[in-house]
Every structure is written in C-alpha cells, then in structure tokens.
Amino acid sequence: MAGLVPLLDSYVHNGSVPGAVGLIASGGRTEVAAVGSVALDGDAMARDSIFRLASVTKPLTAAAVMMLVEDRQIALDDPVGRWLPELAAPNVVRTPASAVDDVVPASRPITVLDLLSSRAGYGFASDFTLPAAQRLFAVQKDGREPASFPPPDAWMAELARVPLLYQPGEAWLYDTCSTLQGVLIARVCGQSLPGFLAERVFEPLGMTDTGFEVPPAKHGRFTSYYRTSPGGGLELADGPDGQWGTMPAFPLGNGGLAGTADDWLAFGRMLLAEGVAAGGRRLLTADSVRLMTSDHTSERQREIGALFLEGQGWGFGGSVDIGAIDPWNVPGRYGWVGGTGTSAHITPSTGTVAILLTQVAADSPVAPQWMRDFWQYAAG
C-alpha cells in the first residue's frame, strides 16, 4: 500500500472494521489515518475519536507502580501481602493439571516484582482447560466488560479463594497481575486508581481524553464497540452511553481505560525520552523506564504463556520483542495489544511510536490481519 490511509481504508471497505485511527510517529514526522466511522451508522472517524483501550491500559498501570517505587512507598522485592493481605499466604495447585483442591503452600511470598513482570502465579497460560485456569475465569472476567466486576475488596476476596497455577516467580501468566497492580496502587497511596493516574500520569502528559469513564460531553467522539456475530457480521457490544458512561465500581488496571491515539502517543514519547514528558517534567527515571521495557522472562516461562507471545518476552505491563519471528518484530519493541482491537508500541532503536485503534473485539490471542498489516507497515 502507498500509505496508511489506503491500508486501513481497505479493511473498512471489506467490512472488517467500521473505522480506525492509526498513528505512527518517528522523530519529527507523524503519519495519521482516521478512516471509516465511529459507529456502523455514525459520524466520520476523527483523529481525536475515543476508543476503549482494553489491555493497552497495562503499560500505564505498570508505570504508575514504578512511580510508587521511586517514591519509596514500595520496593520491587517487597512482599505484597502488606498491602494485599488476601495474597499473604496463597496456596498453589500441586501441578498445573491438578484439581483446585489439590494444593500446597506457596514456596515464597509474592513480591511487587512478581506482579510487575506477571510472574506472581495468577493468570492464564496457553492451556485454558487447566482446572485452576477454569476457576480463575469465574473471577478474572472479561476486562472489556468492567460492569461485570465487583468492587476491588470483594474481587480480592474472591481471588483469594483461587489457587495459584504456578509457584511465585515460576511462570509468566497473562492478565491477572495487571489487575492486581491497580489494586496495589490504590491501597499503597490511599487514593483511587483513577485519581492517582490522573494526577501523576494523565495531567502531566496532557492526556485530556483518557480515563475510566467517558462523560456525556464527549460521547460524540466516543466510538461504538462491536463483536463479530456467529454469522460473521458485526453486532453492537457497547455504545457511547454504555459501560464507560459512569465510573465503574472497579477501575481495572488491566484494561479499563478509554482514550485517544494522541493521548497514548504522549505516554509513548515519554518512555522514549527515558521518563521525561514533552514539557521537560520528569515522570520516571531512566532506570525505571529500562526496567519497564526490558524482558524479565526465561525461555521456560515464555513457553508456558507462548500462546500470547510471538517472538516476545515480557517487561512491566507490556511485551518486549526478543526474536525476529515476524517481519514487524524489532528487538526492544515494547507495548501491547487490547481485546477491543487496539495496539500501541514504542521502538526505542528507531524512536517510533505506533498506535492502532479500532472498535472490533479481537477474541483470539492471535492478532487480526489488519493489526499485523499495520505492524508491518510501521516497521517499514
């Protein structure tokens, strides 16, 4: 394709997505494409259209945890039981395939580092049929439906009744650790997760359209969200006045934010600038950014969660490319994808931020074709 607009527009025309916003920024050059519409029967898509970010939330949550580390309110090797007493003495299934009542005590406490690197023992491996994974599904519900979650304290009580799938530090498992990071932030700082993120991340970066709810005044820019129906068409899953219309009982650190491409661009540029925002204000140290964007997994840990990782390891809140499995894999590329059809990455070696926002659910760990085509285009 000759450019980003025709690339994304082709997927609007074939019915894959109602619309999309793609943004690629490198150095002083920014290419933006806003194609299609905010809904099947809605207004034209715009650069400032608002999307449900889903798991593209995860890097922002991890950055907030690192701010608390820098504030010396917590340390990476601290056991989390001090703030999350529900997890102070967890049980672990004897083997990953064991029944949920065949458990042994955890060999050591879960630490802050375990949560940041998704190696606490909670989460999903490649095999969803494991009894402990099935039990976790009842608690770690679909983050694209925030209204299905109870308040954080009630959710933590439910989670405490689920055994760990692996011993702390033994395996990389997906999703739950980012939810726990959000609870940890609120309990450590004595402030709500939305309040902390607004004060320490969104306001300094000028992320004026990012939050856990979208107010009525912005509903005209808020995209509708769709799932693929059994017949292959698109059916509405959530509209502008739906689940993001009010603040949820549980603001989800793993996937609860809505926002725009330019908002995430500000966050990505801060990471590329080793923690410094556009106006010169430092939000994170360079060492914290390096920890966030470096791989913390072993080969064995990656094998356990291989369904989610393609040529990638895991940093804090996002994947890190470590192998050239596909044309878009660039060593050190950091970021993640969201189940609402979103993706956002930085590539430190090229100084690039690449963001794609759509409004169609991706219900498989394997990225849809339009996302893969975008990644390949962004990689040049």
N, C-alpha and C positions, 0 to 999 in steps of 0.2 A: 504494500500500500504506500501511496505517496505521502501520507501524513496521518496524524492521529484522528482527525475528524472522519475521513473515509473509513478508517479501520473500525472505529466504534460505531459509525453510522450503519455499517454493513450488518451489525448484529441487531440494530433497531429494525432495519428493513426485513430481516428474516424472522422477526418475532421473538428472538431470544430474550431481549430486554426492552422495556418501554422507553428507557433512556439511560444515559450515563454521563458522568463527568470524569474525564481523565486529565491528569496534570503531571507534567514532567518538568522539573526544574534542575538545571545544572549550571553553576556559575551565575552569570547574569542573564541566562536565556531560560525562558519559561514557555512551554507549549501547553495550551489548554484546549480541550474539546468538550463542549457541552452539547449533547445530541439528544434527539427524541423529546420525551415529555416527562413531567413529574408524576404522571399517572396515565393509565391507558387512555383516558378521555380528558386529560388535564392540560395545563398550560405547558409552554415550551420549557425544557430544561435550561437552567442558567448556571453560570459558574458558582454562584452563591446558594444553589439549592442545598437543602439539608437532608442528610441521609442517616439512617440507623447504622452506626459504625460497627456494631457487633464486636467481634474479637480484636478489631483494630484498636479497641479500648485498652487491651492488655499492656502495651508498652507505656502508656501514660500512667497506669496504675503502678507499674514497676518503678517508673521514675519518681513517683510520689513516695514510695517506700525508701528509695535511696536518699531522698531529701531528709527523711527522719533519721536515717543512718548518719548523714552528715551533721544533723542537729544533735547527734549523740543521745538521742532519745532511745534508740535501739542499736544493736550491733549485729553484724552478719552471723556471728556464732552464738547469739543469744537463743536459748530455748524459747519457743513461742508460748509455752504454757503459762508464762507470767501474765500475758495479755489474753491468751486464748485458752483458759483453763479446761475447756472441753477437750482439748487435744493434749493435755499434760501427760496422760498415761494411756496412749492408744493401744489397741490390740491389732494384730496383723494376721491375716489368714496364713495357715501353716505353709501352704504352697499357693501359687496364683489360682490353681484349679480347685482348691479346697472349698468345702461348704462354708457359708458365712459364720457358722458357729464352731468351726474347727480353727481355733485361733491360738496365737502365742503372744506374749507381751512384746512391745517394740524393743529393739535392742539398744536404742538410744533415743533421746528426745528429738523432736522435730525442731529445726532451727529456722531462723529468718532466711538464711541462705537456701535452705531446702525449699521454702516457699517461693523465693525469687526464681530459682532455677527449675521449678516444677519437679522436684525430686523428694517431696515430702512423703510419698506413698499413697496419696489420694489422687484420683484422676483416672483417665481412660487409656488403656493400652490398645494395641491393634486388635485384640480379641475381645469383642464386646459381649461374648457369651459367657465369660467367666462369672461365677456366682457373685463375687464381690463387686464386679462392674455392674451387673444387673441390679444389685441392691443399691449401688450409688446412683443409678439413673433415677430412682424414686426421689432422691434428694437434690442432686445436681441436675436440675431440669433444664429445659431449653432456654438459654440466655436471651434468645430473641423474643421471649415472652416474659418480660420482667414481672408482670402482674401475677404470674403463677408462683412466685417466691414469697414465703412468709417473711416477717421482719428478721433482721440478722440474728438476734439472740435465739429466736425459735429455730431458725435454719441451722445454727451451730449445734443446738441440742439434738436435732435430727441427725446431723452429720456424725456426731459423737457416737451414735449407735451403729455406724457403718465401719467395719474393719478396714484397715489399710490393705491395699492389694500387694504392696511390697514393703519391705523394711525402709525406714527413712534413709535417704541417700542412695538407695539401690537401683532405682529405675526412674526414667523420665516418663511422666504420665501427664496427659493433657487436661487442661481447663480448670480443675478444681482449685489448684494453688493460686490462680489469679483471683478467684472469688474470695479465697481466704486472705489474700493480700489486702483487699478492700476492707474487710472486717478489721484486720490488724491495724490499718492506718487510723480508722475511726477510734478504736479503743486506745491506741497509744497516745494520740494527740488530744483526745477528748472532744473532738469536733466531728461533724458528719463528714463522710467521704465527699459529697458534693461541695461542702463548704471548704474543705482543705484543698481540693483540686482547683476550685475557683480562685482561691487566694494565692496559692503557690504555683499553679501551672497556667490556668486559663488567662487570668488577668495580666500577669507579666508578659505573656506571649501574644496578647491581643486576640485570643481565641473567643471572640464575642458570641459565636453561634454554637458553641459546644457545651453540652450539659446532659443531665439525665432526664430532662423534660423539655418539650418544645412549646413555648407559650402560644396562645391563640394568635397574637400579632404576627407570628412567623409561620403560621400554618399555610399561607400561600406559597411559601418556599419549601415546605416540607413534603418530601416525596411519599407516595404510597408504596407499600411493600407487598410483594407478591410471592406466592409459591406456585410451583408447577403442578397442575392438576393431573389426576390419573390419565386423563385423555390427552395430555401434552400441552394444553393451553395454560394460561396464567389466571390464577384466582387470587382475589384480594385477601391478604393475611392481616394487614393493619393499615388504617388510614391516618391522616394527619391528626384527627381528634381521638385516636385510639390509645394504645398503651403508653405512649410517650406524651400524652396530653396532660398528665399530672405527675408529680414526683412519686416514684414507686416506694412501697414500704421498704424494699431492699435495693438500694442503688448498687448495681452489680459491677464490681471491679473487673470482671472477666469479659464484659460485653455490653454494658448498659448505656453507653454514650451515644448521642446523636451529634452530628456536626457537619462541617463543610470541608471541601478539599483544601481551601486556603488555610483553615484552622490547623489541620494536621500538617500542612506544609510548614507552618511556623514552628511546630514541635519538631519536625524532622530537621529543619535548618538549625535549630538549637543543638540537636545531637551532633550534627556535622561540625558545628562550631565548638565542639567539646564542652557543651554546657552553657554557652553564652547566648542570650537572646539577641534579637536584632538591634535593640536599643543599647546594647552593651551590658545589660544586667546579667550577672552570672546566676544561673539556677542550679547547676550541678557542677561539681569539679570534673576535670578531665578524667581523673581516675574512675569516678563513678560511671561516666559515660562508657569508658573502656570496659568496665565490668558488665554493664548492661549489654553491650554489643559484641561480647566475646562468647565463644562456645564454652559451656560448662559441662558437657556430656562426654561420656565414654562411648566407645563403639557398642558395647553391650547395652548400655542404657538407650541408645538410639534404636537398636534392634527391637526393643520392647515396644517402642512407640513408632515404629517405622511407617505405619500407615499414614501418619500425619507429616512426616518429614521426607522430603525428596532432595537429597544432596545437602541436607542441612543438619546442624546441631541446634542447640537452644541457648540463648543468653538469659537475660532477665526480661520476661514479658514478650519475647519475640524470637523468631528463628534466626540463625546465622548460617549463611551459605559456607560450606566447607568442601564441597565436591562438585565438579562440573558434570552433573548428571544430565542437565538440560541446557539449552543454549542461553537461557537467562540467568543461570547460576553464576554469580561473580563472588569470589572469595571475600568474605566480610560483609556481604549484603545483609542488612538487618531489617526486620519488620515482621508483619504477619498478615493474615487474611481473616475475613469475617464471614460468618454464615449467612449474612444478608446480601452477599455479593460485593464485598469490599476488599481492597488490599492497599497496603501502604508500606513502603520500604525506603530505606536510605542505603546508598552505596558509598562508603567513605572513600574508596580508592578513586572514584570518579566525581565525587562531590554532588551526587544526584539524589533527588527525592522523586519517587514515582508513586502516584496515588491514583487508584481507580475506584470510583464509587458507582455502584448500580443498585437496583432495588428488587432483585430477584434472588430468592433463597438459593444458596448452594448447600444441598443436603448431603453431599459426599465429601470426604476428605480430599478427594482428587479435584483440583481446581477446574472450573469450566473452561471451555475452549477460548471464550472471549478474554478471560483473565490471562491465560497463557499467551495468547497473541499480544496482549498489552505488555506483558513482561518482556517478551522477545523484542518488541518494538522499543521499549525503554532501554534495553541493554544495548541497542544499536546494532 
